[in-house]
Amino acid sequence: MASLDLDPAFALHRGGKLEVRSTVPVRDADDLSLAYTPGVARVCTAIADNHDLVNDYTWVSNVVAVVSDGTAVLGLGDIGPAAAMPVMEGKALLFKEFGNVDAVPICLDTTDVDALVETVVRLAPSFGGVNLEDISAPRCFEVENRLRELLDIPVFHDDQHGTAIVVLAALQNAARLTGRSLGDLRAVVAGAGASGVAVTRILLGAGIGDIAVSDSKGILYSGREGLNPVKEALAADTNRAGHKGSTEQALAGADVFIGLSGSTVSEQAVASMAPDAIVFALSNPTPEVEPAVAARYARVVATGRSDFPNQINNVLAFPGVFRGALDVRARTVTENMKVAAATALASVVGDDVAEDYVIPSPFDARVAPAVSAAVARQAREDGVARK
């Protein structure tokens, strides 16, 4: 097994990427008596009398549970909870590095919705928020919705909402660059899974002109056979133009393509789009269309990869979203808070917007503070902040 360490990825991950460190010294008996018994008993008693004090005298108000069942990990699919752990550790690492939020990876050995919900509810008193990760659709929608109803802390499925926030931010800037508003745009989204549904919903809320969504069987429309409830609801709210064919057919004359499906789109389909087209080919590791090919016809091209300009990376959103929500002890993450996060993220680019710069780098130090401040402010305006 040591030979695996010849690969730098294995060498970096050996022993895991996280550890727990104490924030107070234990140098002598006096320190021990305060950090643990008997001093700790006074704190416990105070919290028993006033549960809100747990946020002041424990780490709860600054710690997030990163929860997965391993059923939709990266582009690897259902690889199970053990194999998902390196990703969840990585997510916790990003929370700390980019948002100064402590996070604990929790991989659950069940795919049953009831069991997932019950387990997270029972764990919830130890955390200030829950970040759901890599849970396959359509179960992820029910898991999140039920947890949001049952818990009074933020529950955020990053595959859905993190992606949606960053896409909205990038599209706002791309539209501005091309002299248009979101209301001027007709978009086609390839993929009706977790991210495709969330991206479509946030764009609808932000006032997109029209948007059609496709799955493996073509464009969603009301009355199409075989739609699950999530897709039925999406079909009812989208596709005002009435497309019923393939993704590529719907792209003719469209202003925006957003790929979230792992499928491919031909050069001819991209060429058929409207002038100043915007192409977000976000599947990893292989975009729906090669960026160099898309750039022959599109004004703005974005991918999910770090080796091309305009990377749509969730790390631009979730650390700041949780930082802002935790700072005000928000009860939930509202739709307005997500839009506020996107607008703040877009504003970081400012007047420097260009074809190869519609979204900032994850390493731009302005990102997390801008997003967290906007989220905290919106939480107060929406009445879900407790401080």
PEZI-V841541 format. One record per residue. N is the residue number from 1. PHI is phi in radians with two decimals (none if undefined). PSI is psi as a letter, one per 30 degrees, with the letter a starting at -180 (none if undefined). BURIAL is + if it has 9 or more other ideal C-beta (glycine too) atoms within 8 Angstrom, else -. Layout:
((N:PHI:PSI:BURIAL) (N:PHI:PSI:BURIAL))
This chain:
((1:none:f:-) (2:-1.06:f:-) (3:-1.11:f:-) (4:-1.06:f:-) (5:-1.23:f:-) (6:-1.19:f:-) (7:-1.46:k:-) (8:-1.07:f:-) (9:-1.15:e:-) (10:-1.15:e:+) (11:-1.06:e:+) (12:-1.17:e:-) (13:-1.47:f:+) (14:-0.99:k:-) (15:1.43:f:-) (16:1.52:l:-) (17:-1.93:g:+) (18:-2.30:l:-) (19:-2.66:l:-) (20:-1.83:k:-) (21:-2.11:k:-) (22:-1.37:l:-) (23:-1.85:f:-) (24:-2.27:l:-) (25:-1.41:l:-) (26:-2.22:i:-) (27:-1.68:f:-) (28:-2.74:a:-) (29:-1.11:e:-) (30:-1.13:e:-) (31:-1.06:e:+) (32:-1.10:e:+) (33:-1.23:f:+) (34:-1.56:e:-) (35:-1.23:e:+) (36:-2.24:b:-) (37:-1.27:k:-) (38:-1.64:f:-) (39:-1.04:e:+) (40:-1.07:f:+) (41:-1.11:e:-) (42:-1.14:e:-) (43:-1.19:e:+) (44:-1.03:e:-) (45:-1.12:e:-) (46:-1.12:e:+) (47:-1.19:e:+) (48:-1.05:e:-) (49:-1.38:f:-) (50:-2.50:j:-) (51:-1.07:f:-) (52:-1.10:f:-) (53:-1.17:f:+) (54:-1.03:f:+) (55:-1.28:f:+) (56:-1.64:f:-) (57:-2.08:g:-) (58:-2.46:a:-) (59:-1.51:g:-) (60:-0.92:e:+) (61:-1.27:f:+) (62:-2.25:g:-) (63:-2.29:k:+) (64:-2.09:k:+) (65:-1.54:k:+) (66:-1.75:j:+) (67:-1.97:k:+) (68:-2.49:l:+) (69:-1.91:g:+) (70:1.30:g:+) (71:-1.66:f:+) (72:-2.60:i:+) (73:-1.55:j:+) (74:0.86:b:-) (75:-1.75:g:-) (76:-1.61:f:-) (77:1.43:b:-) (78:-1.49:j:-) (79:-1.90:f:-) (80:1.57:l:-) (81:-1.17:e:+) (82:-1.14:e:-) (83:-1.23:f:+) (84:-1.36:f:+) (85:-1.03:e:+) (86:-1.02:e:+) (87:-1.24:e:+) (88:-1.18:e:+) (89:-1.06:e:+) (90:-1.07:e:+) (91:-1.10:e:+) (92:-1.09:e:+) (93:-1.06:e:+) (94:-1.18:e:+) (95:-0.96:e:+) (96:-1.26:e:+) (97:-1.19:e:-) (98:-1.79:f:+) (99:-2.25:f:+) (100:0.90:h:-) (101:-1.97:k:+) (102:-1.31:k:+) (103:-2.50:k:+) (104:-2.11:k:+) (105:-1.31:k:+) (106:-2.31:j:+) (107:-1.85:k:+) (108:-1.78:k:+) (109:-1.58:i:-) (110:-2.79:k:-) (111:-2.02:g:-) (112:-1.37:k:-) (113:-1.05:e:+) (114:-1.05:e:-) (115:-1.19:e:+) (116:-1.06:e:+) (117:-1.11:e:+) (118:-1.07:e:-) (119:-1.12:e:+) (120:-1.16:e:+) (121:-1.06:e:+) (122:-1.21:f:-) (123:-1.43:f:+) (124:-0.97:e:+) (125:-1.04:f:-) (126:-1.56:f:-) (127:-2.36:l:+) (128:-1.62:f:+) (129:-2.92:l:+) (130:-2.25:k:+) (131:-1.86:j:+) (132:-1.40:k:+) (133:-2.55:k:+) (134:0.96:h:+) (135:-1.85:k:+) (136:-1.22:l:+) (137:-1.46:l:+) (138:-1.56:g:-) (139:-1.05:e:+) (140:-1.04:e:+) (141:-1.15:e:+) (142:-1.18:e:+) (143:-1.02:e:+) (144:-1.13:e:+) (145:-1.06:e:-) (146:-1.19:e:+) (147:-1.16:e:+) (148:-1.10:e:+) (149:-1.27:e:-) (150:-1.57:f:-) (151:-1.95:l:+) (152:-1.92:h:-) (153:-2.24:l:+) (154:-1.06:k:+) (155:-2.13:k:+) (156:-2.47:j:+) (157:-1.55:j:+) (158:-1.15:e:+) (159:-1.01:e:+) (160:-1.46:d:+) (161:-1.46:e:+) (162:-1.09:e:+) (163:-1.05:e:+) (164:-1.08:e:+) (165:-1.07:e:+) (166:-1.22:e:+) (167:-1.07:e:+) (168:-1.06:e:+) (169:-1.05:e:+) (170:-1.14:e:+) (171:-1.23:e:+) (172:-1.00:e:+) (173:-1.26:e:+) (174:-1.12:e:+) (175:-1.11:e:+) (176:-1.08:e:+) (177:-1.06:e:+) (178:-1.65:g:+) (179:1.30:g:-) (180:-2.22:l:+) (181:-1.84:l:-) (182:-1.04:e:+) (183:-1.15:f:-) (184:-1.50:f:-) (185:-1.76:k:+) (186:-1.90:k:+) (187:-2.07:l:+) (188:-2.18:k:+) (189:-1.91:k:+) (190:-1.64:j:+) (191:2.16:k:+) (192:-2.05:h:+) (193:-1.53:a:+) (194:-1.00:e:+) (195:-1.25:e:+) (196:-1.08:e:+) (197:-1.15:e:+) (198:-1.17:e:+) (199:-1.07:e:+) (200:-1.07:e:+) (201:-1.13:e:+) (202:-1.24:e:+) (203:-1.24:e:+) (204:-1.07:e:+) (205:-1.12:f:-) (206:-1.49:f:+) (207:1.67:g:-) (208:-0.97:k:+) (209:-1.06:e:+) (210:-2.74:l:+) (211:-2.62:k:+) (212:-2.09:k:+) (213:-2.14:k:+) (214:-2.12:l:+) (215:-2.08:a:+) (216:-1.14:f:-) (217:-1.81:g:-) (218:2.02:a:-) (219:-1.19:k:+) (220:-1.32:k:+) (221:-2.63:l:+) (222:-1.07:k:-) (223:1.66:f:-) (224:-1.19:k:+) (225:-1.23:l:-) (226:1.43:g:-) (227:-1.43:k:+) (228:-1.35:l:-) (229:-1.00:e:-) (230:-1.13:e:+) (231:-1.23:e:+) (232:-1.06:e:+) (233:-1.13:e:-) (234:-1.18:e:+) (235:-1.07:e:+) (236:-1.20:f:-) (237:-1.81:f:-) (238:-2.27:a:+) (239:1.03:h:+) (240:-1.12:f:-) (241:-1.29:f:-) (242:1.35:g:-) (243:-1.15:k:+) (244:-2.31:g:-) (245:-1.72:b:-) (246:-1.53:l:-) (247:-0.99:e:+) (248:-1.15:e:+) (249:-1.14:e:+) (250:-1.22:f:+) (251:-1.26:f:+) (252:-1.03:j:-) (253:1.41:f:-) (254:-1.28:l:+) (255:-1.56:f:+) (256:-2.37:k:+) (257:-2.10:k:+) (258:-2.17:j:+) (259:-1.71:k:+) (260:-2.44:h:+) (261:-2.19:f:+) (262:1.39:g:-) (263:-1.51:a:+) (264:-2.12:l:-) (265:-2.22:k:+) (266:-1.32:l:-) (267:-1.06:e:+) (268:-1.09:e:-) (269:-1.15:e:+) (270:-1.14:e:+) (271:-1.10:f:-) (272:-1.43:f:+) (273:-1.26:l:+) (274:-1.18:l:-) (275:-1.01:l:-) (276:0.99:h:+) (277:-1.15:l:+) (278:-2.14:k:+) (279:-2.11:j:+) (280:-1.91:j:+) (281:-1.71:j:+) (282:-1.79:f:+) (283:-1.18:k:+) (284:-2.11:k:+) (285:-1.50:f:-) (286:-1.93:j:-) (287:-1.09:l:+) (288:-1.04:f:+) (289:-2.48:k:+) (290:-1.03:k:-) (291:-0.96:e:+) (292:-1.13:e:-) (293:-1.23:e:+) (294:-1.04:e:+) (295:-1.18:f:-) (296:-1.16:f:+) (297:-2.16:f:+) (298:-1.71:k:+) (299:-1.30:e:+) (300:-2.25:k:+) (301:-2.21:k:+) (302:-2.26:l:+) (303:-2.39:a:+) (304:-1.66:g:+) (305:-1.77:l:+) (306:-1.45:f:-) (307:-1.68:g:-) (308:-2.27:l:+) (309:-1.09:l:-) (310:1.02:h:+) (311:-1.34:k:+) (312:-1.50:j:+) (313:-2.13:k:+) (314:-1.07:f:+) (315:-1.14:f:+) (316:-1.25:f:+) (317:-1.99:e:+) (318:-1.12:e:+) (319:-1.11:e:+) (320:-1.22:e:+) (321:-1.07:e:+) (322:-1.23:e:+) (323:-1.02:e:+) (324:-1.15:e:+) (325:-1.15:e:+) (326:-1.21:e:+) (327:-1.06:e:-) (328:-1.87:g:+) (329:0.91:h:+) (330:-1.15:k:+) (331:-1.37:f:+) (332:-2.81:l:+) (333:-1.93:j:+) (334:-1.47:l:+) (335:-1.07:e:-) (336:-1.10:e:+) (337:-1.15:e:+) (338:-1.17:e:+) (339:-1.13:e:+) (340:-1.07:e:+) (341:-1.08:e:+) (342:-1.11:e:+) (343:-1.13:e:+) (344:-1.14:e:+) (345:-1.11:e:+) (346:-1.09:e:+) (347:-1.18:f:-) (348:-1.08:e:+) (349:-1.19:e:+) (350:1.00:b:-) (351:-1.32:f:-) (352:-1.47:g:-) (353:-0.95:k:+) (354:-2.71:l:-) (355:-0.96:e:+) (356:-1.77:g:-) (357:-2.64:i:+) (358:-1.85:f:+) (359:-2.56:k:+) (360:-1.27:l:+) (361:-1.30:k:-) (362:-1.02:f:+) (363:-1.62:g:-) (364:-1.28:j:-) (365:-1.15:f:-) (366:-1.41:f:-) (367:-1.14:d:+) (368:-1.05:e:+) (369:-1.08:e:+) (370:-1.14:e:+) (371:-1.18:e:+) (372:-1.12:e:+) (373:-1.12:e:+) (374:-1.15:e:+) (375:-1.16:e:+) (376:-1.07:e:+) (377:-1.08:e:+) (378:-1.21:e:+) (379:-1.05:e:+) (380:-1.16:e:+) (381:-1.12:e:-) (382:-1.46:f:+) (383:1.33:g:-) (384:-1.91:g:+) (385:-1.53:k:+) (386:-1.89:g:-) (387:-2.71:none:-))
